[in-house]
């Protein structure tokens, strides 16, 4: 740091670190030079929080064209991370759209306190808050989504004066189609949790300050209706980019339209980042206001915004709600029932937390395209391991309804997670079987039907080994798809062979036609030059004695050719002193005569 500012020297161009890892806010104002040009025009502000390495920066860069630094570390290294404050950037080509990102997370008690304060600041000044969460964390009381919502609700509950509207969008990552994720159900669940948290905050506030406190908020300001008017919850489901990049990009574009254009958001023109959620903070005064707000947040004792109720009381509230749904609202919950609910819920979360690491290792292996041998057996062993661990941890509450319910829920959650890995395993098995079929069918010695049935048998055998014993997992759709793909390849291959045979047959016929034409041409030539009367062929050759001169005469097919050459007689020494002859006679004159009739 220099000059008492929180600007990071490693921040990308266009990005300011307005709050550093020590909780110090940037002193200089304005933050961006464009604030002087914008003047009193109000900022539209969007904030983003999420687990470390969950893709916050990439998401903001894709939606708003910002340049937040993107980490390429593995998600399994998140324990090394700590909260590094808040970074700010202006959206591309939009001088009045300010984007805030809470960097990092975790990092021990100090990091958690800073993260809580950063979230309170961001939720106070933002029109829209994006909570980047994992799908497998939904519904867990000790996971990030619950904590984000709890902090935002309690910040609203402690606000003085009229409540300003805020939109919170839960961006659920890895919500693939096979997970059965539903945005409407998730929104309804989040709304019920928010209302419960709101009532808890109201009760805690009244208990702390007393009914006669001058600064106590009115009952109307802390009603559920006030919460619904001040807080709007949305859910955006994003599939895993590793599973389907095109589906992920399409979901990001839909979210961008909902935020900026309003298409499908139900918020009218301007999207969710419209005037209905604006905090009315002018651009040229935003930095000064933020500094005063941050100083007030830091002045509060650490943990002042933590959960108002002990965990057992919150679990008791949830148990009472479940009992009311089952028609037992009129029965009083005993201390034993509350203890069972608490310990069973804790054991449930512990089992999910421990299983997540093993499931992550299996997912990483499958993402690398490596098949897991004996997947079905390993899945059953993993499931039984954590079910047995849950039963051991809650053995004191054997036979209770809450234990049986949580055990069934744990089996359902683990089975769903394992089934998603099973589908990835099937894709690898399918690709291996398809490659086997292509290799076998490319050989002329192996019949196409034999290659088809051997590849299908290979897929069925390996897919059957991947099914968890006792489950309802099925690979029928994947097998049908494989068979259809192989049938299409076989049909195209047969069509290609048929075309090649046709081409060869046409080439053979063309060669036969050319040979026939050549034979006919030769017959015509023979008839023209050798078959007519008076056409004759004759050849003469003569060598004068004791000379190297050789003369030849050839008359053939109406053409006469005379040749004179100087060729020594190599056999002259063998013919005596006078050579072969001393004159022309029958012995040294060769005559051939041919007449075609």
Residue pairs with C-beta under 8 A, 6 or more apart in sequence:
1 7
1 20
1 24
3 27
3 28
4 24
4 27
5 26
5 27
5 28
6 17
6 18
6 19
6 20
6 24
6 25
6 26
6 27
6 85
7 16
7 17
7 26
7 28
8 17
8 20
8 87
10 69
11 17
11 69
11 87
12 67
12 68
12 69
13 67
14 66
14 67
14 89
14 90
15 66
15 67
15 68
15 69
15 87
15 88
15 89
16 26
16 31
16 32
16 87
16 88
16 89
17 26
17 84
17 85
17 86
17 87
17 88
17 103
18 25
18 26
18 31
18 85
18 86
18 87
18 88
18 100
18 290
19 25
19 26
19 85
19 86
19 118
19 121
19 294
20 84
20 85
21 82
21 83
21 84
21 85
21 114
23 85
23 114
23 117
23 298
25 290
25 291
25 294
26 287
27 291
28 287
29 287
29 288
29 291
30 36
30 283
30 284
30 286
30 287
31 88
31 286
31 287
32 90
32 95
34 90
34 95
34 283
35 283
35 284
35 286
35 287
36 284
37 95
38 95
38 96
38 283
38 284
39 282
39 283
39 284
40 282
40 283
40 284
40 285
41 96
41 282
41 283
42 96
42 278
42 279
42 280
42 281
42 282
42 283
43 96
43 97
43 98
43 281
43 282
43 283
43 286
44 96
44 97
44 98
44 127
44 273
44 278
45 98
45 99
45 100
45 125
45 126
45 127
45 128
45 279
45 281
46 64
46 97
46 98
46 99
46 100
46 126
46 127
46 128
46 129
46 130
46 259
46 273
47 99
47 100
47 101
47 102
47 122
47 123
47 125
47 126
47 128
47 129
47 130
48 56
48 59
48 60
48 99
48 100
48 101
48 102
48 122
48 129
48 130
48 131
48 132
49 56
49 101
49 102
49 115
49 118
49 119
49 122
49 129
49 130
49 131
49 132
49 148
50 56
50 102
50 105
50 130
50 131
50 132
50 133
50 144
50 171
51 78
51 105
51 132
51 133
51 134
51 137
51 144
52 78
52 81
52 104
52 105
52 106
53 71
53 73
53 74
53 75
53 77
53 78
53 81
54 75
54 132
54 133
54 134
54 173
55 132
55 173
56 68
56 101
56 102
56 130
56 132
57 68
57 69
57 70
57 71
57 101
58 70
59 130
59 132
59 171
59 238
59 252
60 66
60 68
60 89
60 99
60 101
60 130
61 67
61 68
61 70
62 252
62 256
63 252
63 255
63 256
63 259
63 260
64 89
64 91
64 92
64 94
64 97
64 99
65 91
65 92
65 93
66 89
66 90
66 91
66 92
66 99
67 89
68 87
68 89
68 101
75 360
76 357
76 360
78 105
78 106
79 106
81 104
81 105
81 106
81 107
82 104
82 105
82 106
82 107
82 108
82 110
82 111
83 102
83 103
83 104
83 105
83 106
83 107
83 111
83 112
83 114
83 115
83 118
84 103
84 104
85 102
85 103
85 114
85 118
86 100
86 101
86 102
86 103
86 118
86 121
86 122
87 100
87 101
87 103
88 98
88 99
88 100
88 101
89 98
89 99
89 101
90 97
90 98
90 99
91 97
91 98
91 99
95 283
96 283
97 273
98 286
100 122
100 125
100 126
102 115
102 118
102 119
102 122
104 111
104 115
105 111
105 115
105 144
106 112
106 115
113 302
113 303
116 151
116 305
116 306
117 294
117 297
117 298
119 148
119 151
119 152
120 151
120 155
120 297
120 305
121 290
121 293
121 294
121 297
122 129
123 129
123 151
123 152
123 155
123 166
123 168
124 155
124 279
124 293
125 279
125 281
125 286
125 289
125 290
125 293
126 166
126 279
127 166
127 167
127 272
127 273
127 277
127 278
127 279
128 166
128 167
128 168
128 169
128 259
128 272
128 273
128 277
129 152
129 166
129 167
129 168
129 169
130 169
130 171
131 144
131 145
131 148
131 149
131 168
131 169
131 170
131 171
132 171
132 173
133 143
133 144
133 145
133 148
133 170
133 171
133 172
133 173
134 144
134 172
134 173
134 174
135 172
135 173
135 174
135 175
135 179
135 181
136 174
136 352
136 356
136 417
137 143
137 144
137 145
138 145
138 172
138 186
138 189
139 189
140 146
140 349
140 352
141 314
141 315
141 318
141 345
141 349
142 349
145 170
145 190
146 193
149 168
149 190
149 193
149 194
149 197
150 197
150 307
151 305
152 166
152 168
152 231
153 194
153 197
153 198
153 201
153 227
153 231
154 197
154 201
154 305
154 308
155 305
156 163
156 166
156 198
156 227
156 230
156 231
157 198
157 201
157 202
157 205
157 222
158 201
158 205
158 305
160 215
160 217
163 221
163 226
163 229
163 230
164 230
164 277
164 279
165 229
165 230
165 231
165 232
165 276
165 277
166 230
166 231
166 232
166 277
167 232
167 233
167 234
167 272
167 277
168 231
168 232
168 233
168 234
169 233
169 234
169 235
169 236
169 255
169 259
169 272
170 186
170 190
170 233
170 234
170 235
170 236
171 236
171 238
171 255
172 181
172 186
172 235
172 236
172 237
172 238
173 238
173 240
174 238
174 239
174 240
175 181
175 237
175 238
175 239
176 239
176 240
176 243
176 244
176 420
177 239
178 419
178 420
178 423
179 416
179 420
180 416
181 237
183 235
183 236
183 237
184 235
186 235
187 233
187 234
187 235
190 233
190 235
191 228
191 233
194 227
194 231
194 233
195 224
195 227
195 228
196 317
196 318
196 321
198 222
198 224
198 227
199 224
200 307
200 308
200 309
200 314
200 317
201 222
201 308
202 222
203 308
203 309
204 308
204 309
205 216
205 217
205 222
205 308
206 216
209 215
209 216
210 216
220 226
232 277
234 258
234 265
234 272
236 251
236 254
236 255
236 258
237 251
238 248
238 251
238 252
238 255
239 247
239 248
239 251
240 248
241 248
241 249
242 367
243 424
254 264
257 263
257 264
257 265
257 271
258 264
258 265
258 271
258 272
259 265
259 271
259 272
259 273
260 270
260 271
260 273
261 270
261 271
262 268
262 269
262 270
262 271
262 272
262 274
263 271
265 271
265 272
267 274
267 276
268 274
268 276
281 289
307 314
309 317
311 342
312 338
312 339
312 342
315 338
315 341
315 342
315 345
316 333
316 338
316 341
316 342
318 341
319 333
319 337
319 338
319 341
319 402
320 329
320 333
323 329
323 331
323 333
337 400
337 402
339 397
340 394
340 397
340 400
340 402
340 403
341 402
343 393
343 394
343 396
343 397
344 394
344 397
344 400
344 402
344 403
344 406
345 406
347 389
347 390
347 393
347 394
347 406
348 390
348 406
348 409
348 410
350 393
351 386
351 389
351 390
351 410
351 414
352 410
352 413
352 414
354 386
354 389
355 382
355 386
355 414
355 417
358 382
359 382
359 417
359 418
359 421
362 372
362 378
362 421
363 421
363 424
365 372
366 372
366 421
366 424
366 425
366 428
367 424
369 428
370 428
371 425
371 428
371 429
371 432
371 462
372 378
372 425
372 466
373 465
374 465
375 421
375 422
375 425
375 465
375 466
376 422
376 464
376 465
376 466
376 467
376 468
376 469
377 465
377 469
379 418
379 421
379 422
379 468
380 468
380 469
380 470
382 414
382 418
383 411
383 414
383 415
383 418
383 468
386 410
386 414
387 407
387 410
387 411
387 414
390 406
390 407
390 410
391 398
391 407
394 403
394 406
394 407
397 403
415 468
415 471
418 468
419 471
419 473
422 466
422 467
422 468
422 473
425 466
426 463
426 466
426 475
426 478
427 478
429 459
429 462
429 463
429 466
429 478
430 459
430 478
430 481
430 482
432 458
432 459
432 462
433 455
433 456
433 458
433 459
433 462
433 482
434 455
434 482
434 485
434 486
436 454
436 455
436 458
437 451
437 452
437 454
437 455
437 486
437 489
438 489
440 446
440 450
440 451
440 454
440 455
441 448
441 451
441 452
441 489
441 490
441 493
448 490
448 493
448 494
452 483
452 486
452 487
452 490
455 482
455 486
456 479
456 482
456 483
456 486
459 478
459 479
459 482
460 479
463 475
463 478
463 479
464 475
466 475
467 473
467 474
467 475
529 535
529 557
529 558
530 537
530 557
530 596
531 596
532 596
533 597
535 557
535 558
535 595
535 596
536 555
536 593
536 594
536 595
536 596
537 555
537 556
537 557
537 592
537 593
537 594
537 595
538 553
538 554
538 555
538 591
538 592
538 593
538 594
539 552
539 553
539 554
539 555
539 556
539 591
539 592
540 552
540 553
540 554
540 590
540 591
541 550
541 551
541 552
541 553
541 590
542 550
542 551
542 552
542 584
542 589
543 549
543 550
543 551
543 569
543 588
545 578
545 579
545 580
545 581
545 582
545 583
546 579
548 566
548 567
548 568
548 569
549 564
549 565
549 566
550 564
550 565
550 566
550 567
551 562
551 563
551 564
552 562
552 563
552 564
552 565
553 560
553 561
553 562
553 563
554 560
554 561
554 562
554 563
555 561
569 579
572 579
572 580
580 587
580 588
581 587
581 588
